[in-house]
Amino acid sequence: MGRTSTARERLVEATGELMGSRGYAALGVAEICARAEVKKGSFYYFFESKQALTVEVVNAYWDAQRARWTAALSADAPALDRLRDVLAGPAAVQRSAKESSGNVVGCLLGNLALELSTQEPDVRARLDGIFDEQTALIEGVLAEAAAEGAIPADRTGTGPARAVIAQLEGLVLLAKLKNDPAVLDGLWPQVRMLLGAV
């Protein structure tokens, strides 16, 4: 953690790191504060609850991920190449995590969605919104791919875009379960098959 970062930033960063490896329920405010080197009283100055902090962590995670997605999707390349580049990013993250820590960590968004599917309504609502944003981004590139003749027109729209997100999240989940990033090697061929790419 950078010494020049604010207490609020340290709390968000520490929570993201801890949740990435341990999940939501296993973390307490005291542990988060100790990791961030912030007094517990300061925690409640910035955040009314662990749920509020988690929404901030999710936003920070998606902000960084969205920047990578939009950069890849706005590149000067055929639509399917841009989609492939978007999907290569999360796979690279899992490989890097395995090399540095010995563990595939999974996707923070997917991990929290699974863990909190029946609780923490503010976190669930934010995750739902993020997956909708991801779907819209993928939907846009699929429309471009169809216009380029790379996929059939019936493989565009919300349903196919959600299927691409589900394929990505599902394989990341399986890679985490098996602790093997090689599970993600089949992601792009499977997405091409799902989309009926020519």
VENJOPE-V810741 format. One record per residue. N is the residue number from 1. RES is the residue in one letter. PHI is phi in whole degrees, 0 to 359 (none if undefined). OMEGA is omega in whole degrees, 0 to 359 (* if undefined). D_CENTER is the distance of its C-alpha to the mean C-alpha in Angstrom with 2 decimals. Layout:
n;res;phi;omega;d_center
N;RES;PHI;OMEGA;D_CENTER
N;RES;PHI;OMEGA;D_CENTER
This chain:
n;res;phi;omega;d_center
1;M;none;181;21.27
2;G;291;181;23.24
3;R;292;182;26.61
4;T;273;180;26.63
5;S;287;180;23.50
6;T;284;178;24.37
7;A;301;179;24.28
8;R;299;180;21.64
9;E;298;179;19.37
10;R;294;178;20.19
11;L;296;180;19.35
12;V;295;181;15.83
13;E;297;181;15.33
14;A;298;181;17.06
15;T;295;178;15.22
16;G;300;179;11.76
17;E;296;183;13.48
18;L;292;180;15.29
19;M;293;179;12.70
20;G;300;182;10.57
21;S;256;188;13.81
22;R;239;183;15.69
23;G;93;186;13.96
24;Y;276;188;15.26
25;A;296;184;18.78
26;A;285;184;19.90
27;L;258;173;19.68
28;G;247;181;22.55
29;V;299;181;23.23
30;A;299;180;25.87
31;E;293;178;23.65
32;I;299;181;21.07
33;C;297;179;24.08
34;A;297;180;25.63
35;R;296;182;22.63
36;A;276;184;22.39
37;E;57;181;26.19
38;V;230;178;26.56
39;K;292;184;29.24
40;K;301;178;28.33
41;G;298;178;30.29
42;S;292;177;28.14
43;F;306;184;25.02
44;Y;284;171;26.72
45;Y;289;183;27.86
46;F;269;187;24.33
47;F;225;180;22.66
48;E;283;182;24.52
49;S;197;174;22.44
50;K;296;178;19.61
51;Q;298;179;17.92
52;A;296;176;18.38
53;L;297;181;16.99
54;T;296;175;13.85
55;V;300;178;13.41
56;E;295;178;13.95
57;V;297;179;11.43
58;V;298;178;8.66
59;N;298;180;10.30
60;A;297;179;10.53
61;Y;299;182;6.95
62;W;291;177;6.41
63;D;304;180;9.87
64;A;293;181;9.34
65;Q;293;180;6.66
66;R;300;179;9.03
67;A;300;178;11.90
68;R;292;180;11.12
69;W;297;184;10.68
70;T;293;176;13.82
71;A;297;180;15.69
72;A;294;184;15.32
73;L;286;180;16.18
74;S;262;180;19.12
75;A;294;179;20.65
76;D;271;183;24.15
77;A;202;176;23.65
78;P;303;186;23.94
79;A;304;182;21.19
80;L;293;175;20.33
81;D;295;179;20.18
82;R;293;177;17.66
83;L;296;177;15.49
84;R;303;181;16.00
85;D;293;176;14.94
86;V;299;183;11.58
87;L;288;179;11.02
88;A;290;182;12.64
89;G;300;179;10.16
90;P;299;177;7.60
91;A;296;179;10.99
92;A;296;178;12.51
93;V;299;181;10.17
94;Q;292;177;11.17
95;R;295;179;14.69
96;S;296;178;14.93
97;A;298;179;13.94
98;K;297;180;16.55
99;E;293;186;19.07
100;S;275;185;18.83
101;S;244;184;18.57
102;G;88;183;19.68
103;N;227;168;16.66
104;V;282;188;13.56
105;V;267;183;11.06
106;G;79;179;8.47
107;C;265;180;4.80
108;L;305;181;5.55
109;L;295;179;4.73
110;G;294;179;6.63
111;N;301;181;8.91
112;L;292;178;9.91
113;A;300;178;10.45
114;L;292;184;12.70
115;E;291;188;14.38
116;L;250;187;15.12
117;S;298;180;15.96
118;T;237;182;19.50
119;Q;214;178;19.39
120;E;48;187;18.31
121;P;300;180;18.60
122;D;293;179;17.28
123;V;293;180;13.87
124;R;301;180;13.91
125;A;296;180;15.06
126;R;293;177;12.42
127;L;299;179;9.60
128;D;301;179;11.98
129;G;297;180;12.42
130;I;294;179;8.91
131;F;295;174;8.92
132;D;295;177;12.40
133;E;297;179;11.59
134;Q;299;180;9.43
135;T;300;180;12.42
136;A;296;178;14.86
137;L;298;180;13.67
138;I;292;179;13.99
139;E;302;180;17.17
140;G;298;182;18.64
141;V;288;176;18.38
142;L;292;177;19.77
143;A;299;178;22.66
144;E;294;180;23.37
145;A;298;178;23.36
146;A;294;179;25.83
147;A;297;177;27.94
148;E;278;181;28.16
149;G;81;183;29.33
150;A;275;177;26.55
151;I;222;177;25.54
152;P;293;181;27.68
153;A;299;181;27.56
154;D;282;176;26.86
155;R;257;176;23.42
156;T;247;179;22.18
157;G;98;186;21.17
158;T;294;183;18.70
159;G;301;178;19.35
160;P;298;178;18.68
161;A;297;177;15.56
162;R;296;179;14.18
163;A;296;177;15.52
164;V;295;178;13.59
165;I;299;180;10.20
166;A;296;178;11.87
167;Q;297;179;13.09
168;L;298;183;9.89
169;E;296;180;8.40
170;G;295;179;12.03
171;L;289;175;12.72
172;V;297;177;9.92
173;L;299;179;11.48
174;L;293;177;14.86
175;A;298;178;14.29
176;K;293;180;13.53
177;L;302;181;16.56
178;K;273;185;18.73
179;N;52;184;17.47
180;D;217;181;17.88
181;P;294;178;15.55
182;A;296;175;18.35
183;V;305;183;17.16
184;L;280;181;14.77
185;D;299;181;17.94
186;G;273;186;18.73
187;L;302;185;15.60
188;W;294;177;17.23
189;P;301;180;20.66
190;Q;290;177;19.46
191;V;294;178;17.67
192;R;301;180;20.92
193;M;294;179;22.96
194;L;302;182;21.08
195;L;273;182;21.68
196;G;63;183;25.24
197;A;297;181;24.88
198;V;267;*;28.33
